[in-house]
Amino acid sequence: MKHWILSVLVLILVVLPTAWAAGPVNVNTASAAELSQLSNIGPAKAAAIVAHREANGPFRSLQDLTHVTGIGERTVEMNLDFIHFE
């Protein structure tokens, strides 16, 4: 029971405020610093998104993000409400 309560508190205190504070992020124009505000995106993944975008052009869909090394379906799902392309 204590483990479950601790998990809920971590979600409330750490994960949700980070996602809410980030607001919508345009993955085609955001800097690595802005991208790193998304859930499960740290500095290395953010830099990989920027590098992929510079090498391959703009992202056109959420599925395109999964072509970036380190970005999987779960990471995309976690940020559905916070990613846009325009």
C-alpha positions in Angstrom: 0.0 0.0 0.0 2.8 2.4 0.9 4.5 1.8 -2.5 1.2 2.6 -4.4 0.8 5.8 -2.4 4.4 6.8 -3.0 3.9 6.2 -6.7 0.8 8.4 -6.8 2.6 11.2 -5.0 5.5 11.1 -7.4 3.1 11.3 -10.3 1.3 14.3 -8.8 4.4 16.2 -7.6 6.9 15.5 -10.3 5.5 14.3 -13.6 2.2 16.2 -14.0 3.5 19.7 -13.1 6.4 19.3 -15.6 4.0 18.3 -18.4 1.5 21.2 -17.5 4.3 23.7 -17.3 5.7 22.8 -20.7 2.6 23.7 -22.6 2.4 22.9 -26.3 5.8 22.5 -28.0 6.3 22.8 -31.8 8.8 20.0 -32.5 9.7 21.7 -35.7 10.9 25.0 -34.2 11.6 24.3 -30.5 15.1 24.4 -29.1 16.6 21.5 -27.3 15.9 23.3 -24.0 12.2 23.7 -24.9 12.0 20.0 -26.0 13.6 18.8 -22.8 10.6 20.2 -20.8 8.4 17.4 -22.3 7.9 14.2 -20.3 10.6 11.6 -20.6 12.7 13.9 -22.8 16.0 14.9 -21.3 18.8 16.9 -22.8 20.2 14.0 -24.9 16.9 13.1 -26.4 16.1 16.7 -27.0 19.4 17.2 -28.8 18.7 14.0 -30.9 15.3 15.5 -31.9 16.9 18.7 -33.1 19.7 16.9 -34.9 17.2 14.6 -36.7 15.1 17.6 -37.7 18.1 19.4 -39.0 19.3 16.4 -41.0 15.9 15.2 -42.3 13.6 18.2 -42.4 10.5 18.9 -40.4 8.5 16.2 -38.6 5.1 15.7 -40.2 3.5 13.3 -37.8 3.8 11.9 -34.3 5.1 8.7 -36.0 8.0 10.6 -37.5 9.3 11.2 -33.9 9.8 7.5 -33.4 12.5 7.6 -36.0 14.7 9.6 -33.6 17.0 7.4 -31.6 15.7 7.0 -28.1 12.2 8.1 -28.8 9.6 5.4 -28.8 5.9 5.0 -28.9 5.6 5.4 -25.2 7.4 8.7 -25.1 5.2 10.0 -27.9 2.1 8.8 -26.1 3.1 10.5 -22.9 3.4 13.8 -24.8 0.4 13.6 -27.2 -1.3 16.7 -25.7 2.0 18.8 -25.6 3.4 18.2 -29.1 2.3 20.0 -32.3 3.9 20.5 -35.7 2.7 24.0 -36.8 
